[in-house]
Amino acid sequence: MKTHFIEPFVASTSHCVLHDMSTGMQALGATMRCAQKFIGRFKDRGNVEDITEAIRHLEIVVSSVTQGSDIVGVTSGMLGDLYARRHECTRNIQDINLAISHNQKAVESTSPGHINVPSRFNNLGNSYFCRFKCTRDCKDIDSAISHHQKAIESTPSGHSELPKFFNNLGCSHACRFEHTGDLKDIDSAISNYQKAVKSGHPDLPNMFNNLGNSYFNRFKCTGNLKDIDCARSHHQKAVESTPSGHPDLPNMVNNLGNSCFCRFQCTGDLKDIDSAISHYQKAVKSTPSGHPDLSNMFNNLGNSYLHRFKCTGNLKDIDSAISNHQKAVESPPSGHPDLPNMFNNLGNSCFCRFECTGDLKDIYSAITHHQKAVESTPAGHPDLSCRFNNLGNSYLGCFKCTGNLNDIDSAISNHQKAVESTSSGHPDLPTLFNNLGNSYLRRFQHTWDLRNIDSAISYHQKAFESTSPGDANLPSRFNNLGNSYLCHFKCTGNPNDIDSAISHHQKAVESTPSGHPDLSTFFNNLGNSYLHRFQCTRDLKDIDFAISYYQKAFESTPSGHPDLPNMLNNFGNSYLNRFECTGNLKDIDSAISHHQKAIESTPSGHTALPKNFNNLGCSYLHCFEHTGDLKDIDSAIFHQQKAVASTPSGHPDLPNMFNNLGYSYFRRFECTGNRKDIDSAISHHQKTVASTPSGHSALPIFFNSLGNSYARHFECTGDLKDIDSAISYHKKAVESTPSGHPD
């Protein structure tokens, strides 16, 4: 947000025209009038060389008159204003130093009680304010406040300039607040702005805007809704009191959008985000092409569409977010200080669309833009850890699709850098620990290296321990720690691990308010834990609990939600598992029905589609085992073929899909005796073994399945090569099975 600082361009000099007392005085008068002409020409053309010429002429006047003369005060004041104006154009620190020097002379040469005392104090305060913006030296902003205060104290009540002086004192307090975070300053800023707006000053719209900005900034510290409501109200007044076409109007409309956006983040009320989008659109449309603020306005509009998408799931919103974020990064010049943030936001939008559509183009774009954000952020910048974190998240998302270990290694590396560049006690540290844990968890799921799951548990535990009770993120910390324990259980079979998983998933559910958008995910994961404990204990209570929680997950997920296919898939898995235990055909019918719905609700090309095809195929296979109906085994093979065909080479799930398809061909061969089926079984089991990394925990099972297929082929052909192959693979299965394994 911009704070509008009201300052005079130059003091009036009409009362200082020199009458012809002498030839010297006439010359000074001519020099003064020449300076005024250059000032007027600068106002018309904006050429900084005219300011330089005006300064040159006025310096001649100052050097030629007696110190203590009123002409010195007037001319020094004019010089102070001109140097300040030239500083705005050149950003040369020497100009603002000279502005302070001349404004100080103007104050010192003005007698107490003189009509110009208030304006000269005000101008001196303005100069210190401008130097503070360059140097960030607290002495400068303290001096600005002191002189602005003196301007007010020396101005009679009811004077027409008093609102301007109150406004400028408010600006100085607001600026010091931004530097120190001291709430006393933002309170003082609000108090002075309130005094300023009580007048009918012609710059009232900017005063309303400044008052709105201060309420906005206080809200960000206090979270008090009254402050954001006041911010929105005063930003609205600023907009309403600004004439159409005024050059400040786009900035004021943008600030009104900021207030509505911030209110939405606090309340979640869609009316607020709709208003924010509307105001940001108006700000963009009313800002001329090439304007330096346009890129930030595009960025704000993109952010508001992104947040609305997160609430509604409407793809039009995320498309609009990406479009506006793209325009934002294309607008500013290379090296612009806001460019890293804009690259980061564009990456975030691409990442969100990827999560919805599964389109790899989006995740590659997210990585590219997050990488640019990191590379363009200087070392030690407070946002660097956040940008490392987002880049890590993008690599993690890419790994989920490709299974490429380079991606998960990059995710861990960037998440590690995010943690290392964050100070102990920083409020973002729990989130960074959490995400690093997520990356280790994913690498474990690919490699089954226990060191990775141990690291995942460790970082998820740190995330939980560093999150304060009552924090809105606490349920997700419980959830992720439960996920890590669940994966540890899958590897070790230790009952303590699955009990810990259930316990933490239960806490996630219990600590989440009804209606929260994450509740369905937490129900789903609690169902997962009960399902896995059932697979270990065969206790029907566990599978009943699993089905119950999957049901709650499904019921609390809106139609069209991107997580719905996964929940339907898990729901189907639980019915399939209960069917295996009870043989109740209603359960296998429910499994097939839910797996079918999972496929129907998954967009074409989505990365989850192969898994859903595979699971539907497994349900048909189990139905065939019970009924012996060839239509069921045909359906199993049909869907498992689709699973294999839609899974990219190298994907970690591919070996399991080859194995399942091979087994279905094996079972159909046993029913039909068709040699093509047992040939296909061997072919797919060979692909299973070939695509499984050495040392993988499932490799003994895959060797055994391939051996079984060769043994069955031998029974059909009598070819000794088949039985030799069967013996060889069965031997490998035995040799690769750990001692003490139940199989």
N, C-alpha and C positions, 0 to 999 in steps of 0.2 A: 504494500500500500504506500502511496505517496502522501507525505505531509506537506500541505501547501503553506509556504512561508511568505507572509505579506511584508513587503519592504518597498519603500519609495525608490523610484529610479534615481532621481536627483532632487535635492532641496530646491525650493523656489528661490530665484535670485532677482526677481523683478524689483525688489526694494533696494537692490544694491547697485543699480545703474549709476555710474560715476558721471557727474556733471562737470563741465569744463572749468575746473579750478586752475589747472595748469596744463602745459603741454604733456608732462609725464603722466598725469592722471588721465588725460584724454587717451594716451596710448594704452594705458592699462584697461580703460573702458573698451577700447577697440579690441584688445586681446580677449577680454571677457566675452564680448559679443561674438567673436570668431569661434571661441570654444563652444558657445551655445549653439552655433550653427552646426558644428561637427556632431554635437550631441543630438540635435534634431535629425541630422542625416542618418546617424546610426539607428535611431528609432524607426526611420523609414526603410532602411536598406539592410540593417543588421551586419554591416561590415565592421569588423573589429579594428581595422585601421583608422576608422573615424574616432573610435574611443581613444586610441593612442594619440591622435592629433589633438583631441580635446584635452587630454591629460597634459600634453606638452605645453599648450597655451596656458592652462591653469597653473602649472608649476611656475611659469614666468610671473604670473600675477602674485602667487604666494611669496615668491622670493623677492618681490619688489615692494611689498607693503610692510608697514611697521607691525611688529608682533604686538598682539593685544587688540589690534583693530578688529572691528566686527567683520571687515572684509576677509580677514584671515579665517575666522570661524566659518563663514559662508563658503569660501573657496575650498578650505580643507574638507568641509563636509561633502562638497561636490566631488572633490578628488577621491575621497573615501568611497563614495558611491560608484565612481567610474572604475576605480581599481577593482572593486568587488565585482562589477559587471564584467570587466575584462577577465577576471579570474573564472567566471562562469563559462567564458568562451575558451580560455587557454588551459585552465586547471594548473597554472603556474603558481606555486605556493608563494613566490615572491610578491605576486599581485595582492594576495589576501593579507600578507604581512604589511604591505604598504597601505592597504585599505584600513587596517586596524590603526596604523600609525597616524594617518590623516584624520580618521574619525576621533581618535584620542585628542589630537590637536584641536579639533572642532569643539569638543566638550570642554577642554581646558580654557579655550579662549572665549567661552560664552559665560556671561555673568549669571549668577544664581537669579532665578525668577524670570529670566529672558524667555520670550515666547518659544524660542527654538530649542530650549534645553531638553524637553521630552523627546523630540524627534532625533536629537543628536545622541542621546543615550540609547535610543532604540536602534539607530544605525550602527553604533559601536557594538551593541549586543548582537546584531545581525552578522557583523564581520567575525566576531569570535565564534558564533554558531557555524559559519561557513568553514572557518579554519579547523574547528573540531571535526567536521565531516571528513577533512583530509588527514588530520594527524591522529585523531582519537585520543588526544591529550585531554584528560579530565579537567585540567586547569582552564582550558578554553571554554568548555561547556559551563563550568562554574562561573566564569567571567560573563558569558552570554546571559545566564540567568540573573546574575547580579545587576547588569546594566539594563536588562529588560524590566527588572523590578524597579529600578530607579526611574525608568521612563514612565511607569505607571504612577509612582509616588509623586512625581513632579507634574502630573497632568491633572487639571481641575476636573471634578466630577461633572459628567455630562458633556465633556469635550468630544468632538466628533472623531478624534483620532484614538480615543481610549479603547474602543473595541479592537482596533488593529494591534495596540500594544498588549492587550490581554491575550490575543491570539498568538502573538510572537513569544510571549512568556510561556504560554502553553506548549508551543512547538519546542522550546528549549528544554522544558521539563520532560516532554515526551521523548526527546532525543536522548536525554540522560538516562531515562528509564530503559531505553533499548540497549544502552551500554552497560548499565549496572544491574538492572532487574529489580531495583528498589521500588516497591509498590507506592511509597510516599510520593515518588516523582510522577507516576501515572495518575495518582489521585490529584496531585497539584495541576497536572496538565488538564484533566477533566474539569476541575474547578475553574481554571482560567478560561478554557474554551466555553464553558457555560456562561460565564460573564460576557464573553465576546458576542455570543449569539443573541443575547437579550436586546441588542441594538438593531437598528435598521441599516446597518452598514452595507454599502454596495457590494462588498465581497462576502456577503453572508453565506452564499452557497459553499465557498471554500471553508468557511468557519464551521458550518454544519459537517462538512466532510472530515475536517480534522477532529471534531468532537466524536464523530462516529468511529474514526480510526483508533482513538484512545480507548473508547469503550471496548472495541474489538480486541485491542492488545491486553486490556485488563482481564477480559474474559479468558484469554488464552492462559493467563496465570491462575485465575481463581475458579474457572469453570462455572461461574454464577450465570444462570440463564438470563437474569435481569440485565446483565451487561451486554450480552449479545443481542437481546431484544432492543436495548437502547442504541446499540451500534447500528442495527438495521433501520431503526426509526430515523436516526439522524442522517444516515446515508440516503434514505428515501427523501428526506427534506432537501438534502443537497441536490439530488437529481431533479426534484420537482421545481426548485427555485432557480435552476440553470436554464437559460434560453436554448432552444433547439439550435444546433449548429455551433454552439460555443466550443472552443478548443479543449476546455477542461471537462466537458460532459462525458466523453468516453471513459476517462479515469474514474469519474464519480460513479458511473453505472457499473464499472468493473468492481469498485469497492463495495457497492451494494450487493453485487453477486458474491463477493467474499464473505460478507456477513451472513447471507442466506446459506452458503455452502458450509460455513463453520457451524451454523445452527443445526443443519442437517446432520453433521458429524456427531453432534451431541444428542439429538433427539431421534434420528432415524426417520423423521417425517418426510415422506416423498414430496410433499408440497414444497418443502424448503429446497430440495435439490432441483425440482422443476423450476422454481423461481430463480435459483442460481444460474441454471442453464439459459433461461430466458434473458437474464441481465447480461451474462457474458456474451451471448449472441449479439445483443444490441451494442455492447462495447466494441466488439470486433467489427461489426458493420459500420460503425460511425468513426472508426480510426483509419486514417488514410494509409495506403500502401507505403511501406518504407518507414513508417513512424517507429521510433525506438521502443515504444511500449507494446507494439503489436504482437511481438513474439510471446511476451508474458500473458497477454490476453488469450492468445490461442492456447497456451499451456493451461491456463485456468479453465478454459472451456473444455479442453480434453480431460482434465482431472474430474470435472463434474460429470461428464458422460461416463467416465470409468466407474465412478462411485455409484451412479444410477444403475449401470450394468450389473454391478455386484449385488444390487438389491433385486433387480427384476429379471436378470438373465436374458434380456432382450438383445439379440445380436446387433441390431441397428445402433444401439448405444455404444457398444465396444468398437464397432466400425467407425462411428463418429469420433470416439476418443482417439483412435489411431490416426484418423485423418487430421484432426486438429493438433495432436502432438507432433505429427509429421510437419505440418505448417510451422509450428513453433520452432523446430530445429532448423528449418530452412530460412527463417527470417533473420536471426542475428548474425553478425560477422564472426568469422573464426576467432577464437580466443575470448569471446564474450563471457563474462563471469557467470552468467546464468545458464550457459550452454550445457555444462555437465548435468545440471538438474533436469534440463529438458530432455537430454538423451536418456537419462534414467527413467523419466516418466513415459517416454515413448516405449522403452523396453518393458516397463510394467504393463502397458496396454497390450502390447504384442503377446506377452506372457499370459495375460488373462484370457485373450481370445484363444490362444493355444489350449489352455485348460478346458475351454468349452468345446472346441472343435477337434482338437487332436491333430491339427494341420502342422506338419513339421516346418513349413515355411515360416510360420509365426514364431516358433521357438528359436529357429535360427536367427530371425530378425531380433528377437528379444536378446539373445546372446550378443549379437553385433552391437546393439545400442547400449546395453549394459557395459560392454567392454569399453566403448567410447566414453561412457560416463566415468568409469574408473580411470582411464588413461588421461582424461582431461581434468581430473581433480588433483590439486597439489597435495603432496605428502603432508600429513598433519592436519588436513582439513577436517572439521568435525563431521562432515557427511561421508567421509571416505569409507568408514566401516559399514555404513548402510549400503553403499554402492557395491562393496565387495560382497555383502550378503545377498543383494539382488542378483548379482552375476552368478553367485553360487546356486541360487534358486533356479536360475534359467538352465544352467548346466545339469542340475538335478532333474528338471523337467524333461530335458533332452534325453538323458540317460534312461528315464522310464520308458521312452519310446524306442530307443535304438539298442539299448543293452550294451553300448560301447563303453568299455571300462575307462577310456580316456575321459569321457564326459563325467563319470562319477568321481574320478580322481581330481578333475578340475573343480567340481563342486566342493569337494572336501577342502581342497587347497584354498579356494576363495572364502569359504565359510571359516576356515582356520584364520585367515588374514583378518577377517571381520572381527573375530574374537580378540586377536592379538592387538588390534589397533583401537580397542575400546577399553577405557579405564575401569578399574574395579569400582563397583557401585553404580556404574552408569545405568540409567533406566532401560536401555535397549539390550543390556547384556543377557538377561534371561532369554530373550527372543533369539539372540545370536547363538547361545548355547544350544537352544532347542533345534535350530536349523542345522547346526553342525551334527547334532545327534541324528537328525533325519537322514543326512547324507551317509553317515556311517551305517545306519540301518539299511539303506538301499544297497550299499556295497556288499553288506553281509548277505542280503537276499540273492545277490548274484554269485558271490564266491563261497559262501558258507564257511568263511574264515571266522572262527570264534573271536578273534581279536577285534574284528569290526563290530560285532554285536556287543561285546564288552564295552567298547568305546561309546557306542550308541547309548547304552544304559547309563554310563558315567555322565555323558553330557546332558542327557534328558533329566538325570537326577539333579545335576547342577542347575539346570533351568528351573526345575520345580523348587529347589531349595532357595533360589534367589528371587522367587516371585512372592510378593507379599500376600498374606491372606486377604481375600476379598477382591484381588486383582481380577479384571475381566478375562485375563489370559490363563488363569489358573486351571479352568476345566480342560483347556487344550494341553496344558502341561501334564495333567493326570493322564489324558488320553494317549499322548505320545510315549510316555513312560510305560503305559500298559502295552502299547504296540511293540516296544522293544523287548519287554519280558515275554510277550507272546512268541516273538521270533526266536528268542533264546530257548524257549521251551521246545519249539519245533526242531531245534538242533540237538538239545540235550535230553529231552523227554523228562526233565526234572519236574515233578509235581509242584514244587515250590514256585517255579517260574510261572506256570499257568495260573496258580492261585494268586500270585502277585499281579499278573495281567488282569484277571477278573476284578481284583480289588481296586486297581487304579482306574480301570474302565468304569467300574461302578461309581467311584468318586467323581469321575468326569460327568457322568449323567446326573448325579445328585447335586452337583454344584452349578448346574446349568439351568437358568430360569426357563419355564415353560414358554414355548414360542420362539426361543432363540434359534437362529438359522443353523447353528452347529449341532443342535441337539440330535437331529436325525443321524448325523455322522457318528456321534457318540453311542447312540443306540445300536447302530450297525456294528461298531467295533466291539461293544460288549457282547453282542451276538456272536461275533467271530471267536471271542475267547471261550465262551460256553461251548461253541461247536467243537473247538479243538480239545477241550477237556473231555467232551463226550467221546471223541475219537480215541481218547486214551483210556477212559474208564468204562465206556459203554453204559453209563448211568443215564437212563431215559430222562431223568429230571434235567440233566444238562442240555439235552437236545430240545426238550420242551422250552427251557429258558431261552435257548438260542432262537427258536422259531418265534417266541413271544417278542423278543427284542427286535428281530428283523421286521416283524409286523409293525411295531411302533416306529421303526425307522422309515418304513414304506409309507405309513399313514401321515407322518410329519414332513414328508418331502413333497413339494408342489409338483404338479404335472409339468413336464418339460425341463425340470431341474437337471443340470449336467451329471449329478451323482446318482440319479434315479436308476440308470441301467445297472450300475454296480450293486446297488441295494437289491434290486430284483434278482440279480445273479446270485448274491449271497443267500437270499431268501430261498431260491431254488436249491442251492447246495444243502441247506439245512433239511429240507424235505427229503432230498435224496439220501442224506445220511440216516434219517429216521426210517426211511423205507428199507435201507440195508439191514436195519435192526429188527423191524417189525414185519416186513413183507406186506404191509398194508398198501394195496394198489392206489388208494386215495392219495397217499404220500407221493408216489412216483408220478401220478397224474399232476399233482400240484407242482412237483419239481419241474416237469416238462413245461407246464403252463408258465411258470415264472421265468424259466430260462428263455422261453420263446418271447415273452414280453421284454426281457432284457435286450434281446437282439433287435426287436422292433423299435425300441426307444433309443437305440444307439445310432448316431449319424453314420452314414456310409463313409468309410475311410478312417473312422476313429480308431485309435490305438487299442481300445478295449475290445473291439469287435472280435478279434481272433480268440481271445479267452472265452468270450460269451458263446461263440460257435462251439468251442471245445467242450464247454460244460453242458450245453444242450445235447451234444453228441454222447457224452457220458451218461446223461439221464436216459436217453434212448437205449444205450447199451445195457444199463441195469434193468430197464423195462424188458428188454429182450431176454435177459438171463432168467427173468421170472415167468415170462409168457411163452418164450420160444417162437414168437411171431417174427418171421423174416422181415416184415415191414419195419419193425423196430431196429433191427441190426442194419438194414439198408439206410434208415434215417440217421443212425449213429455214424456210419461211414460217410454219408453225404455231408453232415455238418462238421465232422472232424477233418474232412478234406478241405473244406472252406477255411477252417482254423489254420491248417498248415499253409494253404495258399496265400493267406493274408498276413502271415507272420514274416517279418523281414529276416534275412539270413543273419545269423549271429545273435538273434534275440535269445535271452536266457530261458524263455518258456518253450522254445522250439523243440528241444529234445523230448520234453514231456508230451508235446502234441504228436510228434512222430511216434512215440511209444504207444499212446492211446489209439492212434489210427492203426498201427501194426496189430495191436491186440484185438481190435474190432475185426480186422481181416482174418486173424487167427480164429476167432470165435465163429465167424461165418463159414470158414473152411470146415470147421468141426461139424457144422450143421449140414453143409451142402456137398463137401468133398471136392469142390471145384479147385483145381490146381492153381488157377490164377490167384485165388485168395491167399493161399499159403506162400506163393511167390511174393505177393504184395506185402504180406506180413513180414517176411524175411527182409525185403527191401527197406521197409520203413523202420524196422528194428535196427538194421545196419546204420541207417541215417541217424537214429537215436544215439547210438554209441559214438558215431563219428563226430557228432555235434556237442557231445558232453565233455567238459574239461576234465582232465586227469585229476583224481582225488575228490571229485564231486560225490556227495553222500548218496546220490541216487544211482551212481554208476553200477554197483553190484546188482541192483534190481534190473537195470537195462541189459547187462550181460546175461542175466538169468533168462529174461524174456527172449533174447535172441537165440540163446541155447535151446529153449523150448520150441521155437519155430523151426530150427534146423532138425530137432529130434522128430517133430511131427512130419516134416518134409521127408525124412528118412523112412518113416513108417509107410509113406506113400510111394516112394521111389526105390527104396532099398539101396540107394547109392551111398557107399561107404564114406564118401567125402562129406555127406551131410552129417553122419553120426560123429565123424572126426571133428567137424565144426561145432556140433552140439557139445561134445566133451570139452573142447577147448574153451568155449564161452562159459560153460558151467564152472569149469576150473577157475577162470578169471573172476567169476562171481564170488566163489568161495575165498579166493586169495585177497580180494578187495573189501571183504566184509570184516569189520572190526571184531576182535575177540570179545565174546560175551554178548554179541548182538542177538536179539531174539530170533532172527531169521537164519 
